[in-house]
Amino acid sequence: MLNSPAGVQTRAAIRTVLFDLDGTLVDSAPDLAGATNEMLVARGLPEVPFERLRPMVGAGARGMMGVAFGVSPKEMTFPALRDEFFDRYERRLLRATRPFDGVVAMLQALLDDGLSWGIVTNKSERFALPLARGLGWSECAAVVGGDTTPHSKPHPEPLLEAARRAGVAPGECVYVGDDARDVLAGRAAGMPTIAVRWGYLGDGEPIEAWGADVVLDTPGQVVEWLRAAR
């Protein structure tokens, strides 16, 4: 946690809160898993239990196709499976995807406190932009996808682009995510970072080992953490 005087000063200077999308703002696992199981059913194969697919959401098509078909991006069959997965997912983008409990209230509280907020995701704009529109998030200051810049997270460029679009300096942003690469990207961009337990977290190192400035359990705690420095 940012307990030092310098840390408090950094936190107090924050003007924009940038969020990862899947696993941080929205629970998209039901639709991503649904698209994966549609592919299996179409091939006469048994569905994969949701509990096995959910932790792999952060890894996108690579994770889903790995669990469902045992295929890695290095294999020749991967591109066709990936493209089919994307097409099926696009058709059910908002069928069951919803903001996590407390997220809508958190975003409104940030606006009420005079802060702006934006999205930085490795999900391509093909999905990220219509998802944000479909959820009615017109007040979002920036939506930066994995293909908006030449780089994706953990490279800092998507976060720096979001700061530019929001009209703030990188040091005036904090980045919030549910994956170790979110912390890496935020630190590389010169932003304080928040790791959140309510997301997918994956199967790598425990969240406490990611090196975030703070680990929080609920969306409401994001607001409390920011207000504590004011």
PADREN-472175 format. One record per atom (N, C-alpha, C): atom name; z, y, x; residue in one letter. Coordinates in steps of 0.05 Angstrom, whole numbers, plus 5000, padded with zeros to 4 digits. Each point is the difference from the previous one (the first is absolute). Example, Ala and Ser with C-alpha at 12.3 -4.5 7.8 and 13.67 -1.06 7.14 Angstrom:
<atoms>
atom,pz,py,px,type
N,5156,4886,5264,A
CA,5000,5024,4982,A
C,5000,5024,5018,A
N,4986,5021,4993,S
CA,5001,5024,5016,S
C,5014,5022,4985,S
</atoms>
This chain:
<atoms>
atom,pz,py,px,type
N,5000,4976,5017,M
CA,5000,5024,4983,M
C,5000,5025,5018,M
N,4989,5022,4989,L
CA,4999,5025,5015,L
C,5027,5014,4998,L
N,5019,4993,5017,N
CA,5026,5011,4998,N
C,5005,5023,5019,N
N,4984,5003,5021,S
CA,5004,5021,5020,S
C,4993,5027,4988,S
N,5011,5022,5012,P
CA,4992,5027,4991,P
C,4970,5004,5000,P
N,4987,4990,5021,A
CA,4971,5003,5002,A
C,4986,4985,4977,A
N,5011,4976,4994,G
CA,4989,4984,4978,G
C,5003,5014,4973,G
N,5023,5012,4995,V
CA,5004,5014,4975,V
C,4981,5024,4998,V
N,4996,5014,5023,Q
CA,4981,5022,4999,Q
C,4972,4990,4993,Q
N,4992,4978,5012,T
CA,4973,4989,4994,T
C,4998,4993,4971,T
N,5020,4987,4989,R
CA,4999,4992,4972,R
C,4999,5025,4982,R
N,5014,5021,5007,A
CA,5001,5024,4983,A
C,4973,5014,5000,A
N,4984,4995,5021,A
CA,4974,5014,5002,A
C,4978,4986,4984,A
N,5006,4977,4988,I
CA,4979,4985,4986,I
C,4991,5014,4976,I
N,4973,5002,4997,R
CA,4987,5013,4977,R
C,4984,4980,4983,R
N,4992,4977,5013,T
CA,4983,4981,4987,T
C,5010,4972,5006,T
N,5001,4983,4979,V
CA,5007,4972,5003,V
C,4975,4983,4996,V
N,4993,4986,5021,L
CA,4976,4982,4999,L
C,5009,4971,4995,L
N,4987,4986,4983,F
CA,5007,4973,4993,F
C,4978,4980,5005,F
N,5007,4977,5009,D
CA,4983,4977,4998,D
C,4997,4994,4970,D
N,4979,4984,4993,L
CA,4995,4996,4971,L
C,5011,4973,4991,L
N,4986,4978,5008,D
CA,5009,4973,4991,D
C,5026,4993,5013,D
N,5019,4993,4983,G
CA,5027,4992,5010,G
C,5019,5023,5004,G
N,4990,5025,4997,T
CA,5017,5023,5003,T
C,5001,5016,4974,T
N,4976,5009,4991,L
CA,4999,5014,4974,L
C,4994,4980,4978,L
N,4982,4981,5004,V
CA,4992,4983,4978,V
C,5003,4970,5007,V
N,5006,4985,4980,D
CA,5001,4971,5002,D
C,4973,4989,4991,D
N,4982,4997,5019,S
CA,4973,4991,4994,S
C,4997,4970,5004,S
N,5021,4987,5008,A
CA,4999,4971,5006,A
C,4989,4983,4976,A
N,5008,5006,4975,P
CA,4989,4984,4978,P
C,4970,5000,4999,P
N,4987,5023,5004,D
CA,4971,5001,4998,D
C,4987,4989,5025,D
N,5011,5004,5024,L
CA,4989,4989,5024,L
C,5002,4969,5000,L
N,5024,4991,4991,A
CA,5003,4971,4998,A
C,4982,4988,4978,A
N,4997,5016,4978,G
CA,4983,4990,4979,G
C,4971,4997,5008,G
N,4990,5019,5016,A
CA,4973,4998,5010,A
C,4997,4976,5018,A
N,5020,4995,5016,T
CA,4999,4977,5018,T
C,4999,4974,4985,T
N,5018,4998,4980,N
CA,5001,4975,4984,N
C,4975,4996,4983,N
N,4987,5022,4991,E
CA,4975,4998,4986,E
C,4979,4986,5018,E
N,5000,5006,5025,M
CA,4981,4988,5019,M
C,5006,4970,5002,M
N,5025,4992,5001,L
CA,5007,4972,5002,L
C,4992,4985,4975,L
N,5006,5011,4977,V
CA,4994,4987,4975,V
C,4970,4997,4997,V
N,4985,5020,5009,A
CA,4970,4998,4998,A
C,4989,4977,5017,A
N,5015,4991,5020,R
CA,4992,4979,5017,R
C,5013,4973,4993,R
N,5014,5000,4978,G
CA,5014,4975,4991,G
C,5024,4994,5017,G
N,5011,5020,5013,L
CA,5023,4995,5017,L
C,5026,5010,4987,L
N,5023,4989,5007,P
CA,5025,5009,4987,P
C,5008,5028,5009,P
N,5012,5015,4982,E
CA,5010,5026,5007,E
C,5023,4999,5020,E
N,5003,5022,5015,V
CA,5022,5002,5019,V
C,5023,5014,4985,V
N,5024,4990,5002,P
CA,5022,5014,4987,P
C,5003,5029,5008,P
N,5006,5017,4981,F
CA,5002,5028,5006,F
C,5020,5006,5022,F
N,5021,4985,5002,E
CA,5021,5005,5020,E
C,4989,4997,5029,E
N,4979,4984,5003,R
CA,4987,4996,5026,R
C,4981,5023,5007,R
N,4988,5011,4979,L
CA,4980,5021,5004,L
C,5013,5028,5003,L
N,5021,5005,4986,R
CA,5011,5027,4999,R
C,5007,5011,5028,R
N,5013,4985,5018,P
CA,5007,5012,5026,P
C,4975,5007,5017,P
N,4977,4989,4993,M
CA,4976,5005,5016,M
C,4983,5023,4990,M
N,5009,5014,4980,V
CA,4985,5023,4989,V
C,4994,5021,5021,V
N,5020,5005,5017,G
CA,4996,5020,5021,G
C,4978,4994,5019,G
N,4992,4974,5002,A
CA,4979,4992,5018,A
C,4973,5000,4986,A
N,4999,5007,4975,G
CA,4974,5003,4986,G
C,4985,4975,4997,G
N,4973,5002,5002,A
CA,4983,4977,4997,A
C,5006,4979,5022,A
N,5006,5009,5023,R
CA,5006,4981,5022,R
C,5024,4982,4992,R
N,5021,5012,4990,G
CA,5023,4985,4992,G
C,4995,4982,4976,G
N,4986,5011,4980,M
CA,4995,4984,4976,M
C,4982,4976,5005,M
N,4978,5005,5015,M
CA,4981,4979,5005,M
C,5012,4979,5020,M
N,5018,5010,5017,G
CA,5013,4981,5018,G
C,5018,4981,4985,G
N,5015,5010,4980,V
CA,5018,4982,4985,V
C,4984,4982,4981,V
N,4980,5011,4987,A
CA,4986,4985,4979,A
C,4980,4980,5012,A
N,4986,5008,5022,F
CA,4978,4983,5010,F
C,5004,4992,5029,F
N,5022,5009,5013,G
CA,5004,4994,5028,G
C,4979,5011,5018,G
N,4988,5023,4993,V
CA,4978,5012,5014,V
C,5009,5025,5014,V
N,4993,5004,5025,S
CA,5006,5025,5014,S
C,4975,5017,5002,S
N,5003,5026,5006,P
CA,4977,5018,5002,P
C,4980,4992,5022,P
N,5008,4983,5019,K
CA,4982,4992,5021,K
C,4981,4978,4991,K
N,5004,4988,4977,E
CA,4984,4978,4991,E
C,4976,5010,4984,E
N,4978,4985,5002,M
CA,4975,5009,4987,M
C,5001,5002,4970,M
N,5018,4984,4988,T
CA,5002,5001,4971,T
C,5016,5023,4989,T
N,5014,5014,5018,F
CA,5019,5021,4991,F
C,4985,5023,4986,F
N,4979,5012,5011,P
CA,4988,5023,4987,P
C,4992,4996,4971,P
N,4989,4977,4993,A
CA,4991,4994,4973,A
C,5025,4998,4981,A
N,5021,4986,5010,L
CA,5024,4998,4984,L
C,5013,5027,4996,L
N,5001,5016,5022,R
CA,5011,5027,4998,R
C,4985,5017,4979,R
N,4974,4999,5001,D
CA,4984,5017,4982,D
C,5004,4991,4971,D
N,5002,4974,4995,E
CA,5005,4990,4973,E
C,5028,5009,4991,E
N,5019,4998,5018,F
CA,5027,5008,4994,F
C,5001,5030,4992,F
N,4986,5017,5015,F
CA,4999,5028,4994,F
C,4988,5005,4973,F
N,4978,4986,4994,D
CA,4987,5004,4974,D
C,5018,4992,4977,D
N,5013,4978,5003,R
CA,5018,4990,4978,R
C,5024,5019,4997,R
N,5011,5009,5023,Y
CA,5022,5018,4999,Y
C,4993,5027,4987,Y
N,4976,5010,5006,E
CA,4991,5025,4989,E
C,4999,4999,4969,E
N,4992,4977,4989,R
CA,4998,4997,4971,R
C,5027,4999,4986,R
N,5021,4995,5015,R
CA,5027,4998,4988,R
C,5020,5019,5014,R
N,4990,5022,5010,L
CA,5015,5018,5018,L
C,5027,5009,4988,L
N,5000,5006,4973,L
CA,5024,5010,4987,L
C,5009,4982,4977,L
N,4992,4975,5000,R
CA,5007,4983,4978,R
C,5030,4996,4999,R
N,5013,4995,5023,A
CA,5029,4995,5001,A
C,5014,5017,5021,A
N,4985,5016,5015,T
CA,5012,5017,5021,T
C,5016,5023,4987,T
N,5024,5004,5010,R
CA,5017,5021,4989,R
C,5016,5012,5023,R
N,5009,5025,4996,P
CA,5019,5012,5020,P
C,5026,4983,5000,P
N,5012,4998,5023,F
CA,5026,4987,5001,F
C,5020,5016,4984,F
N,5021,4987,4990,D
CA,5021,5014,4985,D
C,5011,5023,5017,D
N,5002,5023,4988,G
CA,5011,5023,5014,G
C,4980,5017,5014,G
N,4975,4991,5004,V
CA,4980,5015,5015,V
C,4992,5025,4985,V
N,4994,4998,4974,V
CA,4991,5023,4985,V
C,5021,5022,5000,V
N,5025,4992,4996,A
CA,5022,5020,5001,A
C,5003,5012,5028,A
N,4996,4984,5021,M
CA,5002,5010,5027,M
C,4978,5021,5005,M
N,4976,4994,4992,L
CA,4978,5019,5005,L
C,5004,5026,4985,L
N,5010,4999,4976,Q
CA,5006,5024,4985,Q
C,5023,5016,5013,Q
N,5020,4986,5010,A
CA,5022,5013,5013,A
C,4990,5015,5026,A
N,4982,4988,5014,L
CA,4989,5013,5024,L
C,4986,5026,4992,L
N,4984,4999,4979,L
CA,4986,5024,4991,L
C,5020,5021,4990,L
N,5021,4991,4986,D
CA,5020,5019,4991,D
C,5014,5013,5023,D
N,5002,4986,5023,D
CA,5013,5011,5024,D
C,4981,5017,5017,D
N,4976,5004,4990,G
CA,4981,5016,5015,G
C,4985,4986,5022,G
N,5001,4974,5000,L
CA,4985,4984,5020,L
C,4974,4989,4988,L
N,4980,4998,5016,S
CA,4975,4986,4991,S
C,5001,4971,5010,S
N,4982,4984,4989,W
CA,4999,4972,5009,W
C,4972,4990,5000,W
N,4995,4980,5017,G
CA,4973,4989,5003,G
C,5001,4970,5006,G
N,4977,4988,5001,I
CA,4997,4972,5005,I
C,4984,4995,5025,I
N,5010,4982,5017,V
CA,4984,4990,5023,V
C,5002,4970,4999,V
N,4977,4987,4996,T
CA,4999,4971,4996,T
C,4978,4988,5017,T
N,5002,4975,5006,N
CA,4978,4986,5012,N
C,4981,4988,4980,N
N,5007,5003,4974,K
CA,4981,4993,4979,K
C,4977,5019,5001,K
N,4976,4990,4997,S
CA,4976,5017,5002,S
C,4999,5020,4976,S
N,4986,5022,5004,E
CA,4997,5020,4979,E
C,4988,4988,4974,E
N,4984,4980,5003,R
CA,4989,4986,4977,R
C,5021,4992,4980,R
N,5024,4993,5010,F
CA,5021,4991,4982,F
C,5022,5022,4998,F
N,5006,5013,5022,A
CA,5023,5019,5000,A
C,4995,5024,4982,A
N,4976,5011,5000,L
CA,4995,5024,4984,L
C,5001,4994,4970,L
N,4986,4979,4990,P
CA,5002,4994,4971,P
C,5028,4991,4992,P
N,5015,4987,5018,L
CA,5027,4992,4993,L
C,5017,5025,4996,L
N,4999,5019,5018,A
CA,5016,5024,4997,A
C,4992,5016,4975,A
N,4974,5001,4995,R
CA,4991,5013,4975,R
C,5009,4986,4975,R
N,4999,4973,5001,G
CA,5008,4984,4977,G
C,5029,5002,4994,G
N,5016,5006,5020,L
CA,5029,5003,4996,L
C,5007,5029,4992,L
N,4980,5018,4999,G
CA,5004,5027,4992,G
C,5013,5017,5021,G
N,4996,4994,5025,W
CA,5013,5015,5021,W
C,4983,5023,5010,W
N,4994,5018,4982,S
CA,4983,5023,5007,S
C,5014,5020,5018,S
N,5027,4999,5001,E
CA,5015,5018,5017,E
C,5001,4991,5029,E
N,4988,4977,5006,C
CA,5001,4990,5028,C
C,4984,5018,5018,C
N,5013,5008,5022,A
CA,4987,5020,5018,A
C,4978,4988,5018,A
N,5001,4974,5004,A
CA,4979,4987,5016,A
C,5001,4970,4995,A
N,4976,4988,4999,V
CA,4997,4971,5000,V
C,4982,4992,5023,V
N,5012,4988,5020,V
CA,4985,4992,5024,V
C,5000,4969,5001,V
N,4976,4989,4999,G
CA,4997,4971,5000,G
C,4995,4989,5028,G
N,4998,4974,5001,G
CA,4995,4987,5026,G
C,4973,5006,5012,G
N,4981,5010,4984,D
CA,4974,5007,5010,D
C,4994,5030,4998,D
N,5020,5016,4995,T
CA,4996,5029,4998,T
C,4995,5012,5028,T
N,5013,4989,5020,T
CA,4996,5008,5028,T
C,4989,4976,5015,T
N,4992,5003,5025,P
CA,4990,4977,5015,P
C,5022,4980,5007,P
N,5025,5006,4994,H
CA,5022,4983,5007,H
C,5017,4993,4976,H
N,5014,4978,5001,S
CA,5020,4993,4980,S
C,5027,4997,5013,S
N,5021,4999,4984,K
CA,5027,4996,5012,K
C,5001,4973,5014,K
N,5014,4999,5023,P
CA,5020,5018,5010,P
C,4991,5024,5016,P
N,4974,5005,5001,H
CA,4990,5024,5013,H
C,5010,5025,4985,H
N,5008,5021,5014,P
CA,5011,5023,4986,P
C,4979,5018,4985,P
N,4974,4996,5005,E
CA,4981,5019,4989,E
C,5000,5002,4970,E
N,5003,4978,4985,P
CA,5002,5004,4970,P
C,5023,5018,4992,P
N,5022,4998,5013,L
CA,5023,5016,4993,L
C,4995,5029,5008,L
N,4987,5005,5023,L
CA,4994,5027,5008,L
C,4979,5012,4981,L
N,4982,4984,4990,E
CA,4980,5010,4981,E
C,5014,5008,4974,E
N,5019,4984,4991,A
CA,5015,5006,4975,A
C,5015,5026,5004,A
N,5012,5005,5023,A
CA,5014,5025,5004,A
C,4981,5023,4999,A
N,4976,4997,5012,R
CA,4980,5022,4999,R
C,4992,5005,4971,R
N,4996,4980,4984,R
CA,4992,5004,4972,R
C,5022,5013,4984,R
N,5025,4993,5007,A
CA,5023,5012,4986,A
C,5006,5028,5009,A
N,4988,5008,5022,G
CA,5004,5027,5011,G
C,5026,5004,5014,G
N,5010,4979,5013,V
CA,5025,5002,5014,V
C,4997,4988,5028,V
N,5018,5006,5017,A
CA,5000,4989,5027,A
C,5012,4971,4999,A
N,4991,4983,5018,P
CA,5011,4972,5000,P
C,5030,4999,5001,P
N,5013,5018,5015,G
CA,5029,5001,5002,G
C,5014,5008,4975,G
N,4984,5011,4980,E
CA,5011,5007,4974,E
C,4997,4978,4980,E
N,4992,4976,5009,C
CA,4996,4977,4982,C
C,5020,4978,5008,C
N,5006,4984,4981,V
CA,5014,4975,5005,V
C,4983,4978,4988,V
N,4999,4977,5013,Y
CA,4983,4978,4990,Y
C,5018,4977,4991,Y
N,4994,4990,4976,V
CA,5016,4979,4987,V
C,4983,4975,4996,V
N,5010,4977,5010,G
CA,4984,4976,4997,G
C,5017,4974,5000,G
N,4986,4978,4995,D
CA,5014,4974,4998,D
C,4990,4980,5021,D
N,4988,5011,5021,D
CA,4988,4982,5021,D
C,5006,5012,5027,D
N,5003,4983,5021,A
CA,5005,5010,5027,A
C,4978,5019,5009,A
N,4975,4995,4993,R
CA,4979,5018,5009,R
C,5002,5027,4988,R
N,5013,5003,4977,D
CA,5005,5026,4988,D
C,5018,5017,5019,D
N,5020,4986,5010,V
CA,5019,5014,5019,V
C,4985,5007,5025,V
N,4984,4982,5011,L
CA,4985,5005,5024,L
C,4982,5024,4996,L
N,4986,5001,4978,A
CA,4981,5022,4994,A
C,5015,5026,4998,A
N,5022,5000,4985,G
CA,5015,5024,4996,G
C,5011,5011,5026,G
N,5011,4983,5017,R
CA,5011,5009,5025,R
C,4978,5011,5018,R
N,4976,4986,5000,A
CA,4978,5010,5017,A
C,4990,5027,4990,A
N,5003,5005,4974,A
CA,4991,5026,4989,A
C,5021,5022,5003,A
N,5023,4993,5011,G
CA,5021,5020,5004,G
C,5016,5006,4974,G
N,5001,4980,4982,M
CA,5014,5004,4975,M
C,5025,4982,4999,M
N,5022,5010,4988,P
CA,5022,4982,4993,P
C,4990,4978,4982,P
N,5013,4977,5001,T
CA,4990,4977,4984,T
C,5023,4988,4984,T
N,4993,4991,4976,I
CA,5019,4986,4982,I
C,4988,4973,4994,I
N,5015,4979,5005,A
CA,4992,4973,4992,A
C,5015,4992,4975,A
N,4986,4987,4981,V
CA,5012,4995,4974,V
C,5002,4970,4995,V
N,5023,4991,4990,R
CA,5005,4972,4996,R
C,4987,4989,4974,R
N,4992,5018,4982,W
CA,4990,4989,4974,W
C,4971,4991,5002,W
N,4987,5003,5023,G
CA,4972,4993,5003,G
C,4997,4970,5008,G
N,4976,4994,5010,Y
CA,4992,4972,5006,Y
C,5011,4990,5026,Y
N,5003,5017,5020,L
CA,5013,4995,5026,L
C,4986,4980,5017,L
N,4984,4982,4989,G
CA,4986,4980,5017,G
C,5018,4979,5012,G
N,4990,4986,5020,D
CA,5016,4978,5011,D
C,5004,5004,5030,D
N,5000,5025,5009,G
CA,5004,5006,5028,G
C,5029,5007,5006,G
N,5004,5019,5018,E
CA,5027,5008,5007,E
C,5016,5011,4976,E
N,5026,4997,5000,P
CA,5016,5012,4978,P
C,4997,5031,5000,P
N,5003,5012,4977,I
CA,4995,5028,4996,I
C,5017,5017,5019,I
N,5024,4991,5006,E
CA,5018,5015,5018,E
C,4989,5003,5028,E
N,4981,4982,5008,A
CA,4989,5000,5027,A
C,4976,5017,5003,A
N,4990,5013,4978,W
CA,4975,5015,5002,W
C,5003,5027,5014,W
N,5024,5010,5002,G
CA,5004,5025,5013,G
C,4997,5025,4983,G
N,5002,4996,4973,A
CA,4999,5023,4982,A
C,5025,5018,5003,A
N,4997,5025,4993,D
CA,5023,5018,5001,D
C,5022,4992,4980,D
N,4991,4988,4978,V
CA,5020,4991,4980,V
C,4987,4978,4984,V
N,5016,4981,4990,V
CA,4992,4979,4982,V
C,5013,5005,4973,V
N,4985,5001,4979,L
CA,5010,5007,4974,L
C,4994,4977,4980,L
N,5017,4998,4980,D
CA,4999,4978,4981,D
C,4986,5007,4973,D
N,5000,5025,4993,T
CA,4988,5008,4974,T
C,4985,5026,5003,T
N,4981,5005,4982,P
CA,4986,5026,5000,P
C,5018,5024,4998,P
N,5021,4997,4984,G
CA,5018,5023,4996,G
C,5014,5008,5027,G
N,5004,4980,5017,Q
CA,5012,5007,5026,Q
C,4982,5017,5018,Q
N,4974,4998,4996,V
CA,4982,5018,5015,V
C,5006,5029,4993,V
N,5003,5006,4975,V
CA,5007,5027,4992,V
C,5027,5008,5011,V
N,5020,4982,4998,E
CA,5026,5007,5010,E
C,5000,5005,5030,E
N,4985,4984,5014,W
CA,4999,5003,5029,W
C,4988,5027,5008,W
N,4979,5008,4986,L
CA,4988,5026,5005,L
C,5018,5024,4992,L
N,5014,4997,4978,R
CA,5017,5021,4991,R
C,5025,5003,5017,R
N,5008,4979,5014,A
CA,5024,5001,5016,A
C,4998,5020,5023,A
N,4976,5007,5009,A
CA,4997,5018,5022,A
C,4998,5029,4991,A
N,5000,5005,4974,R
CA,4995,5027,4990,R
C,5026,5016,4997,R
</atoms>
